[in-house]
Amino acid sequence: MRALIRHWRAAVLVLLCALLAAVAGAMHWAVINETGVYMLMGALLCASQVPDAWRRGRDG
């Protein structure tokens, strides 16, 4: 639990990434492809920021 509190930025980004990916998947399933692609791009952008947020939490 202490690690999660220390790395809260990374945890929030992981949850946001999972949420965006789930919404993009649901939109693809409902054949709303254009917006789903943008949501998936947002999820990938969030995922790319997780290592930096983890380092910031680790380094204080």
PQR file of N, CA, C, O and H, with PARSE charges and radii, in Angstrom:
ATOM      1  N   MET A   1       0.825  -1.192   0.000 -0.4000 1.5000
ATOM      2  CA  MET A   1       0.000   0.000   0.000 -0.0000 2.0000
ATOM      3  C   MET A   1       0.869   1.255   0.000  0.5500 1.7000
ATOM      4  O   MET A   1       0.537   2.247  -0.650 -0.5500 1.4000
ATOM      5  N   ARG A   2       1.974   1.208   0.726 -0.4000 1.5000
ATOM      6  CA  ARG A   2       2.866   2.364   0.784 -0.0000 2.0000
ATOM      7  C   ARG A   2       3.441   2.673  -0.600  0.5500 1.7000
ATOM      8  O   ARG A   2       3.596   3.836  -0.971 -0.5500 1.4000
ATOM      9  H   ARG A   2       2.244   0.403   1.254  0.4000 1.0000
ATOM     10  N   ALA A   3       3.758   1.608  -1.366 -0.4000 1.5000
ATOM     11  CA  ALA A   3       4.288   1.816  -2.721 -0.0000 2.0000
ATOM     12  C   ALA A   3       3.241   2.469  -3.614  0.5500 1.7000
ATOM     13  O   ALA A   3       3.574   3.317  -4.442 -0.5500 1.4000
ATOM     14  H   ALA A   3       3.631   0.663  -1.065  0.4000 1.0000
ATOM     15  N   LEU A   4       1.983   2.081  -3.453 -0.4000 1.5000
ATOM     16  CA  LEU A   4       0.910   2.678  -4.253 -0.0000 2.0000
ATOM     17  C   LEU A   4       0.736   4.148  -3.928  0.5500 1.7000
ATOM     18  O   LEU A   4       0.511   4.964  -4.822 -0.5500 1.4000
ATOM     19  H   LEU A   4       1.713   1.392  -2.780  0.4000 1.0000
ATOM     20  N   ILE A   5       0.839   4.490  -2.651 -0.4000 1.5000
ATOM     21  CA  ILE A   5       0.728   5.892  -2.253 -0.0000 2.0000
ATOM     22  C   ILE A   5       1.915   6.678  -2.797  0.5500 1.7000
ATOM     23  O   ILE A   5       1.764   7.813  -3.251 -0.5500 1.4000
ATOM     24  H   ILE A   5       1.021   3.827  -1.924  0.4000 1.0000
ATOM     25  N   ARG A   6       3.081   6.073  -2.749 -0.4000 1.5000
ATOM     26  CA  ARG A   6       4.277   6.767  -3.217 -0.0000 2.0000
ATOM     27  C   ARG A   6       4.251   6.973  -4.727  0.5500 1.7000
ATOM     28  O   ARG A   6       4.737   7.987  -5.229 -0.5500 1.4000
ATOM     29  H   ARG A   6       3.203   5.152  -2.380  0.4000 1.0000
ATOM     30  N   HIS A   7       3.692   6.024  -5.440 -0.4000 1.5000
ATOM     31  CA  HIS A   7       3.649   6.080  -6.898 -0.0000 2.0000
ATOM     32  C   HIS A   7       2.232   6.366  -7.388  0.5500 1.7000
ATOM     33  O   HIS A   7       1.765   5.729  -8.332 -0.5500 1.4000
ATOM     34  H   HIS A   7       3.297   5.200  -5.033  0.4000 1.0000
ATOM     35  N   TRP A   8       1.549   7.310  -6.763 -0.4000 1.5000
ATOM     36  CA  TRP A   8       0.158   7.579  -7.102 -0.0000 2.0000
ATOM     37  C   TRP A   8       0.012   8.109  -8.522  0.5500 1.7000
ATOM     38  O   TRP A   8      -1.004   7.839  -9.164 -0.5500 1.4000
ATOM     39  H   TRP A   8       1.929   7.828  -5.996  0.4000 1.0000
ATOM     40  N   ARG A   9       0.980   8.846  -9.031 -0.4000 1.5000
ATOM     41  CA  ARG A   9       0.874   9.364 -10.403 -0.0000 2.0000
ATOM     42  C   ARG A   9       0.837   8.214 -11.405  0.5500 1.7000
ATOM     43  O   ARG A   9       0.019   8.204 -12.325 -0.5500 1.4000
ATOM     44  H   ARG A   9       1.804   9.065  -8.509  0.4000 1.0000
ATOM     45  N   ALA A  10       1.722   7.259 -11.218 -0.4000 1.5000
ATOM     46  CA  ALA A  10       1.761   6.112 -12.120 -0.0000 2.0000
ATOM     47  C   ALA A  10       0.478   5.298 -12.006  0.5500 1.7000
ATOM     48  O   ALA A  10      -0.046   4.824 -13.014 -0.5500 1.4000
ATOM     49  H   ALA A  10       2.387   7.267 -10.470  0.4000 1.0000
ATOM     50  N   ALA A  11      -0.032   5.132 -10.790 -0.4000 1.5000
ATOM     51  CA  ALA A  11      -1.262   4.368 -10.597 -0.0000 2.0000
ATOM     52  C   ALA A  11      -2.442   5.046 -11.284  0.5500 1.7000
ATOM     53  O   ALA A  11      -3.265   4.376 -11.909 -0.5500 1.4000
ATOM     54  H   ALA A  11       0.393   5.517  -9.971  0.4000 1.0000
ATOM     55  N   VAL A  12      -2.528   6.358 -11.175 -0.4000 1.5000
ATOM     56  CA  VAL A  12      -3.621   7.094 -11.821 -0.0000 2.0000
ATOM     57  C   VAL A  12      -3.508   6.977 -13.336  0.5500 1.7000
ATOM     58  O   VAL A  12      -4.518   6.795 -14.015 -0.5500 1.4000
ATOM     59  H   VAL A  12      -1.859   6.902 -10.668  0.4000 1.0000
ATOM     60  N   LEU A  13      -2.302   7.078 -13.875 -0.4000 1.5000
ATOM     61  CA  LEU A  13      -2.123   6.956 -15.318 -0.0000 2.0000
ATOM     62  C   LEU A  13      -2.472   5.555 -15.815  0.5500 1.7000
ATOM     63  O   LEU A  13      -3.050   5.407 -16.892 -0.5500 1.4000
ATOM     64  H   LEU A  13      -1.481   7.227 -13.323  0.4000 1.0000
ATOM     65  N   VAL A  14      -2.128   4.533 -15.042 -0.4000 1.5000
ATOM     66  CA  VAL A  14      -2.477   3.161 -15.430 -0.0000 2.0000
ATOM     67  C   VAL A  14      -3.990   2.992 -15.446  0.5500 1.7000
ATOM     68  O   VAL A  14      -4.535   2.398 -16.376 -0.5500 1.4000
ATOM     69  H   VAL A  14      -1.658   4.653 -14.168  0.4000 1.0000
ATOM     70  N   LEU A  15      -4.672   3.506 -14.429 -0.4000 1.5000
ATOM     71  CA  LEU A  15      -6.134   3.406 -14.398 -0.0000 2.0000
ATOM     72  C   LEU A  15      -6.772   4.187 -15.544  0.5500 1.7000
ATOM     73  O   LEU A  15      -7.726   3.713 -16.160 -0.5500 1.4000
ATOM     74  H   LEU A  15      -4.229   3.988 -13.673  0.4000 1.0000
ATOM     75  N   LEU A  16      -6.255   5.375 -15.834 -0.4000 1.5000
ATOM     76  CA  LEU A  16      -6.781   6.169 -16.938 -0.0000 2.0000
ATOM     77  C   LEU A  16      -6.549   5.466 -18.270  0.5500 1.7000
ATOM     78  O   LEU A  16      -7.420   5.468 -19.140 -0.5500 1.4000
ATOM     79  H   LEU A  16      -5.480   5.761 -15.334  0.4000 1.0000
ATOM     80  N   CYS A  17      -5.388   4.872 -18.423 -0.4000 1.5000
ATOM     81  CA  CYS A  17      -5.075   4.130 -19.641 -0.0000 2.0000
ATOM     82  C   CYS A  17      -6.044   2.957 -19.818  0.5500 1.7000
ATOM     83  O   CYS A  17      -6.555   2.729 -20.915 -0.5500 1.4000
ATOM     84  H   CYS A  17      -4.681   4.871 -17.716  0.4000 1.0000
ATOM     85  N   ALA A  18      -6.290   2.223 -18.749 -0.4000 1.5000
ATOM     86  CA  ALA A  18      -7.210   1.086 -18.815 -0.0000 2.0000
ATOM     87  C   ALA A  18      -8.628   1.549 -19.133  0.5500 1.7000
ATOM     88  O   ALA A  18      -9.334   0.903 -19.908 -0.5500 1.4000
ATOM     89  H   ALA A  18      -5.875   2.408 -17.858  0.4000 1.0000
ATOM     90  N   LEU A  19      -9.042   2.655 -18.544 -0.4000 1.5000
ATOM     91  CA  LEU A  19     -10.379   3.186 -18.811 -0.0000 2.0000
ATOM     92  C   LEU A  19     -10.510   3.619 -20.267  0.5500 1.7000
ATOM     93  O   LEU A  19     -11.497   3.290 -20.924 -0.5500 1.4000
ATOM     94  H   LEU A  19      -8.468   3.180 -17.915  0.4000 1.0000
ATOM     95  N   LEU A  20      -9.525   4.352 -20.773 -0.4000 1.5000
ATOM     96  CA  LEU A  20      -9.577   4.790 -22.168 -0.0000 2.0000
ATOM     97  C   LEU A  20      -9.552   3.607 -23.129  0.5500 1.7000
ATOM     98  O   LEU A  20     -10.261   3.613 -24.136 -0.5500 1.4000
ATOM     99  H   LEU A  20      -8.723   4.619 -20.239  0.4000 1.0000
ATOM    100  N   ALA A  21      -8.748   2.597 -22.831 -0.4000 1.5000
ATOM    101  CA  ALA A  21      -8.691   1.415 -23.689 -0.0000 2.0000
ATOM    102  C   ALA A  21     -10.021   0.663 -23.668  0.5500 1.7000
ATOM    103  O   ALA A  21     -10.467   0.166 -24.702 -0.5500 1.4000
ATOM    104  H   ALA A  21      -8.173   2.592 -22.013  0.4000 1.0000
ATOM    105  N   ALA A  22     -10.656   0.575 -22.497 -0.4000 1.5000
ATOM    106  CA  ALA A  22     -11.954  -0.098 -22.403 -0.0000 2.0000
ATOM    107  C   ALA A  22     -13.021   0.663 -23.181  0.5500 1.7000
ATOM    108  O   ALA A  22     -13.837   0.057 -23.876 -0.5500 1.4000
ATOM    109  H   ALA A  22     -10.294   0.979 -21.657  0.4000 1.0000
ATOM    110  N   VAL A  23     -13.015   1.975 -23.067 -0.4000 1.5000
ATOM    111  CA  VAL A  23     -13.989   2.780 -23.810 -0.0000 2.0000
ATOM    112  C   VAL A  23     -13.736   2.660 -25.309  0.5500 1.7000
ATOM    113  O   VAL A  23     -14.680   2.555 -26.092 -0.5500 1.4000
ATOM    114  H   VAL A  23     -12.352   2.467 -22.503  0.4000 1.0000
ATOM    115  N   ALA A  24     -12.464   2.676 -25.712 -0.4000 1.5000
ATOM    116  CA  ALA A  24     -12.140   2.525 -27.135 -0.0000 2.0000
ATOM    117  C   ALA A  24     -12.592   1.161 -27.648  0.5500 1.7000
ATOM    118  O   ALA A  24     -13.104   1.055 -28.763 -0.5500 1.4000
ATOM    119  H   ALA A  24     -11.697   2.762 -25.075  0.4000 1.0000
ATOM    120  N   GLY A  25     -12.405   0.121 -26.845 -0.4000 1.5000
ATOM    121  CA  GLY A  25     -12.867  -1.211 -27.240 -0.0000 2.0000
ATOM    122  C   GLY A  25     -14.379  -1.281 -27.369  0.5500 1.7000
ATOM    123  O   GLY A  25     -14.898  -1.899 -28.299 -0.5500 1.4000
ATOM    124  H   GLY A  25     -11.989   0.206 -25.940  0.4000 1.0000
ATOM    125  N   ALA A  26     -15.083  -0.651 -26.443 -0.4000 1.5000
ATOM    126  CA  ALA A  26     -16.546  -0.623 -26.517 -0.0000 2.0000
ATOM    127  C   ALA A  26     -17.016   0.162 -27.738  0.5500 1.7000
ATOM    128  O   ALA A  26     -17.990  -0.217 -28.387 -0.5500 1.4000
ATOM    129  H   ALA A  26     -14.661  -0.149 -25.688  0.4000 1.0000
ATOM    130  N   MET A  27     -16.327   1.247 -28.046 -0.4000 1.5000
ATOM    131  CA  MET A  27     -16.707   2.036 -29.221 -0.0000 2.0000
ATOM    132  C   MET A  27     -16.425   1.260 -30.504  0.5500 1.7000
ATOM    133  O   MET A  27     -17.192   1.346 -31.463 -0.5500 1.4000
ATOM    134  H   MET A  27     -15.535   1.555 -27.518  0.4000 1.0000
ATOM    135  N   HIS A  28     -15.339   0.512 -30.527 -0.4000 1.5000
ATOM    136  CA  HIS A  28     -15.047  -0.317 -31.699 -0.0000 2.0000
ATOM    137  C   HIS A  28     -16.104  -1.409 -31.845  0.5500 1.7000
ATOM    138  O   HIS A  28     -16.531  -1.717 -32.957 -0.5500 1.4000
ATOM    139  H   HIS A  28     -14.716   0.442 -29.749  0.4000 1.0000
ATOM    140  N   TRP A  29     -16.521  -1.986 -30.735 -0.4000 1.5000
ATOM    141  CA  TRP A  29     -17.556  -3.020 -30.757 -0.0000 2.0000
ATOM    142  C   TRP A  29     -18.875  -2.448 -31.252  0.5500 1.7000
ATOM    143  O   TRP A  29     -19.633  -3.136 -31.937 -0.5500 1.4000
ATOM    144  H   TRP A  29     -16.174  -1.735 -29.831  0.4000 1.0000
ATOM    145  N   ALA A  30     -19.158  -1.183 -30.909 -0.4000 1.5000
ATOM    146  CA  ALA A  30     -20.397  -0.532 -31.330 -0.0000 2.0000
ATOM    147  C   ALA A  30     -20.239   0.146 -32.694  0.5500 1.7000
ATOM    148  O   ALA A  30     -21.131   0.877 -33.123 -0.5500 1.4000
ATOM    149  H   ALA A  30     -18.543  -0.625 -30.353  0.4000 1.0000
ATOM    150  N   VAL A  31     -19.137  -0.084 -33.366 -0.4000 1.5000
ATOM    151  CA  VAL A  31     -18.828   0.450 -34.690 -0.0000 2.0000
ATOM    152  C   VAL A  31     -18.841   1.981 -34.699  0.5500 1.7000
ATOM    153  O   VAL A  31     -19.374   2.599 -35.620 -0.5500 1.4000
ATOM    154  H   VAL A  31     -18.412  -0.678 -33.018  0.4000 1.0000
ATOM    155  N   ILE A  32     -18.257   2.578 -33.677 -0.4000 1.5000
ATOM    156  CA  ILE A  32     -18.008   4.022 -33.645 -0.0000 2.0000
ATOM    157  C   ILE A  32     -16.488   4.146 -33.736  0.5500 1.7000
ATOM    158  O   ILE A  32     -15.824   4.481 -32.755 -0.5500 1.4000
ATOM    159  H   ILE A  32     -17.824   2.076 -32.928  0.4000 1.0000
ATOM    160  N   ASN A  33     -15.955   3.880 -34.900 -0.4000 1.5000
ATOM    161  CA  ASN A  33     -14.513   3.685 -35.041 -0.0000 2.0000
ATOM    162  C   ASN A  33     -13.703   4.968 -34.949  0.5500 1.7000
ATOM    163  O   ASN A  33     -12.618   4.963 -34.368 -0.5500 1.4000
ATOM    164  H   ASN A  33     -16.494   3.608 -35.697  0.4000 1.0000
ATOM    165  N   GLU A  34     -14.200   6.068 -35.505 -0.4000 1.5000
ATOM    166  CA  GLU A  34     -13.384   7.280 -35.559 -0.0000 2.0000
ATOM    167  C   GLU A  34     -13.014   7.766 -34.163  0.5500 1.7000
ATOM    168  O   GLU A  34     -11.841   8.020 -33.889 -0.5500 1.4000
ATOM    169  H   GLU A  34     -15.082   6.073 -35.977  0.4000 1.0000
ATOM    170  N   THR A  35     -13.987   7.896 -33.289 -0.4000 1.5000
ATOM    171  CA  THR A  35     -13.715   8.381 -31.940 -0.0000 2.0000
ATOM    172  C   THR A  35     -12.943   7.336 -31.139  0.5500 1.7000
ATOM    173  O   THR A  35     -12.108   7.687 -30.305 -0.5500 1.4000
ATOM    174  H   THR A  35     -14.940   7.689 -33.512  0.4000 1.0000
ATOM    175  N   GLY A  36     -13.212   6.076 -31.381 -0.4000 1.5000
ATOM    176  CA  GLY A  36     -12.505   5.008 -30.686 -0.0000 2.0000
ATOM    177  C   GLY A  36     -11.009   5.032 -30.953  0.5500 1.7000
ATOM    178  O   GLY A  36     -10.208   4.724 -30.071 -0.5500 1.4000
ATOM    179  H   GLY A  36     -13.891   5.790 -32.058  0.4000 1.0000
ATOM    180  N   VAL A  37     -10.638   5.398 -32.172 -0.4000 1.5000
ATOM    181  CA  VAL A  37      -9.213   5.491 -32.506 -0.0000 2.0000
ATOM    182  C   VAL A  37      -8.556   6.589 -31.687  0.5500 1.7000
ATOM    183  O   VAL A  37      -7.445   6.416 -31.187 -0.5500 1.4000
ATOM    184  H   VAL A  37     -11.290   5.648 -32.889  0.4000 1.0000
ATOM    185  N   TYR A  38      -9.244   7.725 -31.548 -0.4000 1.5000
ATOM    186  CA  TYR A  38      -8.684   8.815 -30.750 -0.0000 2.0000
ATOM    187  C   TYR A  38      -8.590   8.430 -29.276  0.5500 1.7000
ATOM    188  O   TYR A  38      -7.637   8.818 -28.600 -0.5500 1.4000
ATOM    189  H   TYR A  38     -10.147   7.866 -31.955  0.4000 1.0000
ATOM    190  N   MET A  39      -9.555   7.680 -28.772 -0.4000 1.5000
ATOM    191  CA  MET A  39      -9.503   7.219 -27.386 -0.0000 2.0000
ATOM    192  C   MET A  39      -8.334   6.254 -27.199  0.5500 1.7000
ATOM    193  O   MET A  39      -7.640   6.301 -26.183 -0.5500 1.4000
ATOM    194  H   MET A  39     -10.329   7.365 -29.322  0.4000 1.0000
ATOM    195  N   LEU A  40      -8.120   5.382 -28.177 -0.4000 1.5000
ATOM    196  CA  LEU A  40      -7.005   4.443 -28.093 -0.0000 2.0000
ATOM    197  C   LEU A  40      -5.673   5.186 -28.144  0.5500 1.7000
ATOM    198  O   LEU A  40      -4.727   4.819 -27.448 -0.5500 1.4000
ATOM    199  H   LEU A  40      -8.684   5.343 -29.003  0.4000 1.0000
ATOM    200  N   MET A  41      -5.598   6.226 -28.965 -0.4000 1.5000
ATOM    201  CA  MET A  41      -4.376   7.036 -29.002 -0.0000 2.0000
ATOM    202  C   MET A  41      -4.146   7.715 -27.655  0.5500 1.7000
ATOM    203  O   MET A  41      -3.005   7.827 -27.207 -0.5500 1.4000
ATOM    204  H   MET A  41      -6.367   6.525 -29.531  0.4000 1.0000
ATOM    205  N   GLY A  42      -5.215   8.167 -27.009 -0.4000 1.5000
ATOM    206  CA  GLY A  42      -5.090   8.753 -25.678 -0.0000 2.0000
ATOM    207  C   GLY A  42      -4.606   7.736 -24.662  0.5500 1.7000
ATOM    208  O   GLY A  42      -3.791   8.056 -23.796 -0.5500 1.4000
ATOM    209  H   GLY A  42      -6.142   8.075 -27.373  0.4000 1.0000
ATOM    210  N   ALA A  43      -5.108   6.503 -24.766 -0.4000 1.5000
ATOM    211  CA  ALA A  43      -4.664   5.443 -23.858 -0.0000 2.0000
ATOM    212  C   ALA A  43      -3.181   5.157 -24.049  0.5500 1.7000
ATOM    213  O   ALA A  43      -2.450   4.963 -23.078 -0.5500 1.4000
ATOM    214  H   ALA A  43      -5.769   6.244 -25.469  0.4000 1.0000
ATOM    215  N   LEU A  44      -2.740   5.133 -25.300 -0.4000 1.5000
ATOM    216  CA  LEU A  44      -1.316   4.898 -25.557 -0.0000 2.0000
ATOM    217  C   LEU A  44      -0.467   6.057 -25.058  0.5500 1.7000
ATOM    218  O   LEU A  44       0.639   5.843 -24.561 -0.5500 1.4000
ATOM    219  H   LEU A  44      -3.334   5.291 -26.089  0.4000 1.0000
ATOM    220  N   LEU A  45      -0.967   7.276 -25.183 -0.4000 1.5000
ATOM    221  CA  LEU A  45      -0.237   8.430 -24.665 -0.0000 2.0000
ATOM    222  C   LEU A  45      -0.111   8.345 -23.148  0.5500 1.7000
ATOM    223  O   LEU A  45       0.956   8.618 -22.599 -0.5500 1.4000
ATOM    224  H   LEU A  45      -1.866   7.449 -25.586  0.4000 1.0000
ATOM    225  N   CYS A  46      -1.195   7.968 -22.464 -0.4000 1.5000
ATOM    226  CA  CYS A  46      -1.135   7.801 -21.006 -0.0000 2.0000
ATOM    227  C   CYS A  46      -0.139   6.711 -20.634  0.5500 1.7000
ATOM    228  O   CYS A  46       0.636   6.865 -19.690 -0.5500 1.4000
ATOM    229  H   CYS A  46      -2.062   7.746 -22.910  0.4000 1.0000
ATOM    230  N   ALA A  47      -0.162   5.610 -21.380 -0.4000 1.5000
ATOM    231  CA  ALA A  47       0.752   4.507 -21.079 -0.0000 2.0000
ATOM    232  C   ALA A  47       2.206   4.927 -21.262  0.5500 1.7000
ATOM    233  O   ALA A  47       3.088   4.442 -20.553 -0.5500 1.4000
ATOM    234  H   ALA A  47      -0.792   5.485 -22.147  0.4000 1.0000
ATOM    235  N   SER A  48       2.457   5.823 -22.205 -0.4000 1.5000
ATOM    236  CA  SER A  48       3.839   6.250 -22.417 -0.0000 2.0000
ATOM    237  C   SER A  48       4.344   7.145 -21.290  0.5500 1.7000
ATOM    238  O   SER A  48       5.554   7.314 -21.134 -0.5500 1.4000
ATOM    239  H   SER A  48       1.741   6.217 -22.781  0.4000 1.0000
ATOM    240  N   GLN A  49       3.441   7.715 -20.507 -0.4000 1.5000
ATOM    241  CA  GLN A  49       3.839   8.602 -19.422 -0.0000 2.0000
ATOM    242  C   GLN A  49       4.049   7.868 -18.098  0.5500 1.7000
ATOM    243  O   GLN A  49       4.585   8.448 -17.154 -0.5500 1.4000
ATOM    244  H   GLN A  49       2.458   7.577 -20.634  0.4000 1.0000
ATOM    245  N   VAL A  50       3.635   6.602 -18.013 -0.4000 1.5000
ATOM    246  CA  VAL A  50       3.717   5.856 -16.752 -0.0000 2.0000
ATOM    247  C   VAL A  50       5.151   5.709 -16.243  0.5500 1.7000
ATOM    248  O   VAL A  50       5.382   5.933 -15.055 -0.5500 1.4000
ATOM    249  H   VAL A  50       3.200   6.130 -18.780  0.4000 1.0000
ATOM    250  N   PRO A  51       6.132   5.341 -17.084 -0.5600 1.5000
ATOM    251  CA  PRO A  51       7.498   5.200 -16.535  0.2800 2.0000
ATOM    252  C   PRO A  51       8.038   6.487 -15.927  0.5500 1.7000
ATOM    253  O   PRO A  51       8.706   6.452 -14.894 -0.5500 1.4000
ATOM    254  N   ASP A  52       7.754   7.627 -16.562 -0.4000 1.5000
ATOM    255  CA  ASP A  52       8.220   8.907 -16.022 -0.0000 2.0000
ATOM    256  C   ASP A  52       7.549   9.202 -14.684  0.5500 1.7000
ATOM    257  O   ASP A  52       8.201   9.669 -13.750 -0.5500 1.4000
ATOM    258  H   ASP A  52       7.212   7.656 -17.401  0.4000 1.0000
ATOM    259  N   ALA A  53       6.252   8.930 -14.590 -0.4000 1.5000
ATOM    260  CA  ALA A  53       5.542   9.159 -13.325 -0.0000 2.0000
ATOM    261  C   ALA A  53       6.064   8.225 -12.236  0.5500 1.7000
ATOM    262  O   ALA A  53       6.146   8.617 -11.072 -0.5500 1.4000
ATOM    263  H   ALA A  53       5.722   8.551 -15.348  0.4000 1.0000
ATOM    264  N   TRP A  54       6.415   6.999 -12.603 -0.4000 1.5000
ATOM    265  CA  TRP A  54       6.959   6.048 -11.630 -0.0000 2.0000
ATOM    266  C   TRP A  54       8.309   6.547 -11.105  0.5500 1.7000
ATOM    267  O   TRP A  54       8.578   6.481  -9.906 -0.5500 1.4000
ATOM    268  H   TRP A  54       6.348   6.681 -13.549  0.4000 1.0000
ATOM    269  N   ARG A  55       9.155   7.047 -12.016 -0.4000 1.5000
ATOM    270  CA  ARG A  55      10.455   7.580 -11.591 -0.0000 2.0000
ATOM    271  C   ARG A  55      10.280   8.791 -10.683  0.5500 1.7000
ATOM    272  O   ARG A  55      11.002   8.934  -9.697 -0.5500 1.4000
ATOM    273  H   ARG A  55       8.936   7.100 -12.991  0.4000 1.0000
ATOM    274  N   ARG A  56       9.331   9.658 -11.003 -0.4000 1.5000
ATOM    275  CA  ARG A  56       9.094  10.833 -10.172 -0.0000 2.0000
ATOM    276  C   ARG A  56       8.662  10.427  -8.766  0.5500 1.7000
ATOM    277  O   ARG A  56       9.070  11.049  -7.785 -0.5500 1.4000
ATOM    278  H   ARG A  56       8.744   9.542 -11.804  0.4000 1.0000
ATOM    279  N   GLY A  57       7.840   9.388  -8.668 -0.4000 1.5000
ATOM    280  CA  GLY A  57       7.417   8.909  -7.359 -0.0000 2.0000
ATOM    281  C   GLY A  57       8.557   8.259  -6.593  0.5500 1.7000
ATOM    282  O   GLY A  57       8.665   8.404  -5.375 -0.5500 1.4000
ATOM    283  H   GLY A  57       7.509   8.883  -9.465  0.4000 1.0000
ATOM    284  N   ARG A  58       9.406   7.544  -7.317 -0.4000 1.5000
ATOM    285  CA  ARG A  58      10.528   6.860  -6.676 -0.0000 2.0000
ATOM    286  C   ARG A  58      11.581   7.849  -6.193  0.5500 1.7000
ATOM    287  O   ARG A  58      12.140   7.690  -5.107 -0.5500 1.4000
ATOM    288  H   ARG A  58       9.318   7.426  -8.306  0.4000 1.0000
ATOM    289  N   ASP A  59      11.849   8.870  -7.004 -0.4000 1.5000
ATOM    290  CA  ASP A  59      12.900   9.825  -6.669 -0.0000 2.0000
ATOM    291  C   ASP A  59      12.441  10.902  -5.701  0.5500 1.7000
ATOM    292  O   ASP A  59      13.251  11.664  -5.175 -0.5500 1.4000
ATOM    293  H   ASP A  59      11.395   8.999  -7.885  0.4000 1.0000
ATOM    294  N   GLY A  60      11.153  10.959  -5.473 -0.4000 1.5000
ATOM    295  CA  GLY A  60      10.626  11.932  -4.514 -0.0000 2.0000
ATOM    296  C   GLY A  60      10.375  13.197  -5.180  0.5500 1.7000
ATOM    297  O   GLY A  60       9.927  14.151  -4.544 -0.5500 1.4000
ATOM    298  H   GLY A  60      10.494  10.339  -5.900  0.4000 1.0000
TER
END
